[in-house]
Amino acid sequence: MTDKPQLYEQASQYRHWRFTRESLDKLRAANNERGIERVLRGLREEAHVDDDHSMLETRVSEATNNLLTPAEELELIDYYLQMIKVYAQSYRKNGLLKPEALDNVKATAINFMKRFYLHNVVFDYPPKSIMLTCFYLATKVENAFMKIDDFVRPLQAAETKRGSKVQTKNEDILELEFVVIQSLQFELAVHHPYRAAYGLYLEMQAYINDAALLKDVFDRSHHYIDLSLFTDLVFLYQPPQIALGAFKLAAREKDLDIDTYLTQRFDARLLEMLFTVLDDIQDTVSAFKNTSQKDAQVIDRKLILCRNPEKNPSSKLYKKKAAGQGDVPYVSDSDSD
């Protein structure tokens, strides 16, 4: 937000994980198209393994009629991003995640998962296991490490309570860790708007006299920062800009004028550009709606019929290739086509 180079501009997040809305749309559409090609190719390969060519036409037809669009992929991913927030609160309540680590672990896990699906598709990697792996990896990165047994135990308890026959196992998470890390290009540092929001709060105290109201606005801005995590804003703007957009939303809600601070803090040229950015951030956060469980279940049922058998551990094709190849280096599918 100034002419001077910022420390953030030297970070990998700025250099490698910044996009425009148009480039994000093109990237996701291209990934989806290549993912569909892999699904259909995998089904044909599995027909040879299964030696049941009579079923090939039926399975290809089923898959084709249920292929997910890029928008449906995003909806399903969004639902599981929301589950990260639920899991974070659950781990905090049972004492496995300290309150002071909650925001950073949650935000880092969400960011990891969003980055992962810029290089992969749900046809190959359904979101639930990726979500859990990103969450577990985030606890390590944010210095809130817990043993894998401790991490999995609450998941298994919840599954038992629901009467689920499928239990999450340690290896379900550990076997995907390297897959996730490589898709993240081994760049694990994530910058969040929370710290920037606190800095803004401290700075605004010199410009705004009503300390109690300013504190209310700061507390409320946390809610809007939380919402911003689920949007594409992290790929579009810098954390201080997102934090300031959240502040403006909270200030509007609490009837506090912070434009006085902005006009004194920035010159007219920078302020004109900044207001354009802040308007977009506020509009994006205000328009965000999370995917309902019902809608996610519909998409999940479609995904069952169009998963790539080459990446599905329960498929005969996967088992044959795994037996023949052993441990092979992972290469992001979107990068290798």
Order of alpha helices (4+ residues) and beta strands (2+ residues): alpha-alpha-alpha-alpha-alpha-alpha-alpha-alpha-alpha-alpha-alpha-alpha-alpha-alpha-alpha-alpha-alpha
